[in-house]
Amino acid sequence: MNSTALRWSEEALQLLDKIPDQVRPMAQQMMEMYVAQQGLEEITKDLMQNLRASFESQYGEQQKCPFTGEVA
């Protein structure tokens, strides 16, 4: 990471506050690591939402049967 501190937009901080207490520090660290690796300087609401969508598409909270649509 470069010497520039990462910034959090006000909207991103509001989203961060909605993450459950027990996982918030891990989520914050993961966001900061990703942004630093990408060479970015600010964490925004859009970035957080895009990362969440990407994570959910890879790991999904629930698995649906491709034939019936029922949650397994």
RAKAJO-V854401 format. One record per pair of residues at least 24 apart in sequence whose ideal C-beta (glycine too) atoms are under 10 Angstrom apart, sorted by the first residue. I is the first residue (numbers start at 0). J is the second residue. Records with the same first field share a line. If there is no record, write none. Layout:
I=J  J
This chain:
0=31  32  34  35  36  38
1=35  38  40
3=35  40  41
4=31  40
5=30  31  32  34  35  39  40  41  42
6=34  39  40  41  42  43
7=31  34  41  42  43  44  47
8=41  42  43  44  45  46  47
9=43  44
10=42  43  44  45  47  48
11=41  42  43  44  45  46  47  48
12=42  44
13=44
14=42  43  44  47  48  51
15=42  44  47
18=47  51
26=50  51  54
29=54
